[in-house]
Amino acid sequence: MKTAIVSAMQEELSSVLALMPDEHKVAVGGREFFDGHLHGREVVAVLARIGKVAAATTAAVLIERFKVDRIVFTGVAGGIAPGVNVGDVVVAESFLQHDLDASPIFPKYEVPLYGMSRFATDASLTQQLADAARRALPDAKLHRGLVISGDRFVATSAESRALQSALPDALAVEMEGAAIAQVCHDYGVPFAAVRTISDRADDAAHVDFLLFVRDVASGHSAAIVEAFLG
């Protein structure tokens, strides 16, 4: 079984590559894919880049070119639900595009021609990822539920409150997961995602974000991936 490990930022990818003793770089579609092994398991690690289009392109190449059997996405997100705080871990059970609105032709958030707005992650893979997160980070608070994606960095308290009001069950917000979830739905490929909360998606988000990715989140990603594949 070949597993794709997808990261949104270079710091996260680097921490995963440090665990791979034999990675071989393959350039496809302007991206560098690292094909190799982690704990003896076949793995392809890649930087998705930031945003939904970039993430969807990456997922399609992983499935079509590298024939991966499942995709696991690690990274960071902004917490928006009460009690989802910096340093917590969120394992997604479904994804929704919070900036998709084709109304009045289709209901707000619904993906045209799909008849749905929420794309569920694979239940079995999600449980495995949640178990790995608990083993790797036993002191971190773990949440499971809806994560929302959009092509903008949510960094004001007003926007965070608006999202919370519109989607009260959303735990966190990021920029890629819903796109990968939709591609995996199209191809029937199992998908799971874990996010470390880097900020509260408020007026201080831009201050916290890059330092947190470098100093905390990259280590969290590596620890969870190692526990998942170990």
NORKA-V967823 format. One record per helix or strand of 2 or more residues. SS is the DSSP state (A for helix, B for strand). FROM is the first residue (numbers start at 0). LEN is the number of residues. If there is no record, write none. Layout:
ss:SS from:FROM len:LEN
ss:SS from:FROM len:LEN
This chain:
ss:B from:1 len:6
ss:A from:9 len:8
ss:B from:23 len:5
ss:B from:30 len:8
ss:B from:40 len:7
ss:A from:51 len:13
ss:B from:69 len:10
ss:B from:88 len:9
ss:B from:118 len:2
ss:A from:122 len:14
ss:B from:141 len:8
ss:A from:156 len:10
ss:B from:169 len:5
ss:A from:176 len:11
ss:B from:189 len:10
ss:A from:204 len:25
